[in-house]
């Protein structure tokens, strides 16, 4: 983290929350808080961390990127 007042500190989290609300939350209707917690946990653990393609990973999902990295390490 950088010094106080530097707006770049929150940029990664702001980007994540923006992605979460645009891709997931705005397309759902919830009736209880427990439903919201379960759905957001599913988004983070199953979709965002494993399936969603990330531009920083060469437009690969984290699961595919990790698998390719393991294969490359075994080949060396």
C-alpha positions in Angstrom: 0.0 0.0 0.0 1.1 3.5 -0.6 0.7 6.7 1.4 -2.6 8.1 2.5 -4.7 9.7 -0.1 -3.4 7.7 -3.0 -6.5 6.6 -5.0 -4.7 3.7 -6.6 -4.8 1.6 -3.4 -8.4 0.6 -3.9 -8.3 0.2 -7.7 -8.1 -3.7 -7.7 -11.0 -4.1 -5.2 -13.1 -1.5 -6.9 -12.6 -3.3 -10.2 -13.6 -6.6 -8.5 -16.7 -5.2 -6.9 -17.7 -3.6 -10.2 -17.3 -6.8 -12.0 -19.2 -8.7 -9.4 -22.2 -6.4 -9.5 -22.3 -6.1 -13.3 -21.8 -9.8 -14.1 -23.7 -11.4 -11.2 -25.7 -9.4 -8.7 -27.7 -7.1 -11.1 -29.0 -10.2 -12.9 -30.4 -11.9 -9.8 -33.3 -11.4 -7.3 -32.7 -12.3 -3.7 -35.1 -12.7 -0.9 -32.7 -13.3 2.1 -29.2 -12.3 3.1 -28.3 -15.9 3.3 -29.2 -16.3 -0.3 -27.0 -13.3 -1.2 -24.1 -14.7 0.8 -24.3 -18.1 -0.8 -24.7 -16.7 -4.3 -21.7 -14.3 -4.0 -19.6 -17.1 -2.4 -20.5 -19.3 -5.4 -19.5 -16.5 -7.8 -16.1 -15.9 -6.2 -15.1 -19.5 -5.5 -16.5 -21.3 -8.6 -16.9 -18.7 -11.4 -14.5 -15.8 -10.7 -11.6 -17.9 -9.3 -11.9 -20.9 -11.6 -13.8 -20.3 -14.8 -13.8 -16.6 -15.7 -11.2 -15.6 -18.2 -8.8 -12.8 -17.0 -7.0 -10.5 -19.4 -3.9 -10.5 -17.2 -3.7 -14.3 -17.7 -3.8 -14.2 -21.5 -7.6 -14.5 -21.5 -7.4 -17.9 -19.8 -9.3 -18.9 -16.7 -7.2 -19.2 -13.5 -7.7 -23.0 -13.6 -6.5 -23.4 -17.1 -3.6 -21.0 -16.5 -2.5 -23.0 -13.4 -2.8 -26.3 -15.3 -0.6 -24.9 -18.2 1.9 -23.6 -15.7 2.1 -27.1 -14.0 2.6 -28.7 -17.4 5.4 -26.3 -18.3 7.1 -26.9 -15.0 7.0 -30.7 -15.5 8.5 -30.2 -19.0 11.5 -28.3 -17.7 
